[in-house]
Amino acid sequence: MTLGPQDPSAFSRLLNHMVDTRIPFRMSIKIGGGGLDSQALRKLAASLLAITNSENKLIKQSIEALQSKAHIEPIVKFRASFAT
């Protein structure tokens, strides 16, 4: 397994470098409805593991915050993939 860079840079810098050096790449961005549909299992897992560390508790709280906003405004899914 190879470790990633220890000093990550902004994605815009990478994208500009790829365009400047004419490295071929493709990207796909999808925005769709039903953003909370796929979060039920994640919320359950975060609830069960909330006692193990604070990050799981934050995930659970974030999903609950989105659920409370879902009655007022739409929650969408955002997926992005990039390949060279």
N, C-alpha and C positions, 0 to 999 in steps of 0.2 A: 504494500500500500504506500502511495506517495502522498506526502503532506502538501497541502496547498501553500500559497505564498503567505509569509508571516506578516507582510505589510500590504494588505489588499488595496487596490485602487478603485476609483469610481468606474462603473460600467460604461459611462460615456467616453472615458479615456480609451478603454478597450475597443469600443465600437469605432471611434475616430481612427485608431491605429489600423484596424482591419480595413476600413474604407481607404485610408491613405496608401496602404501597401497592397491594395487590391486583392486581399485574401477573400476567396468566395465564402459566403455564409448564407444561412437562411434562418428566418425566425417566424414563429407562429404565435399570434396573440389571440386568445379567445375570451370573450366576456359573455357570460350566460346567466340566466335566472336560477333561482333555487339555491342560493349560496349557502343556506344553512342545512340543506338536505343531506349533505355528506358529512356533517359535523357531529351527528348523534354519537357515533362510536368514539370519536375523538374526545367528546365531552365526558362520556362514561369512563374512558381510560384515564383522563385527567382527574376526574373526581376520585377514582379509586387510588390514584398515585399521588394525590395532592399532599398526602402526609410525608412523602419521601423527599420532596424538594419544593422550593417556592415557584419554580418555573411551571410545574404542573398546575399549581393553584392559579397562576396568572392566565394560563390557557383556559382553564375552566371559567374564570371571571370574564375573560374576553368573549367567549362564546355566549355566556349569559347576557353580556352587554349587547351583543349583536341580536340576540333573541328579543330583548326588550325594544330595540330599535326597529325590528322587523314589522311591528304593528304600525309604524309611522312612515317608514321609507323602505324601498326595496333593498335587499341584500343580494349582491351578485357574486358569481364565481369569476375569478381572474386566473387564467392559466397562460403561461408564456414558456416557450421552449426555443432554444437557440442551438444551432449546429454549424460546424465548419466542415 
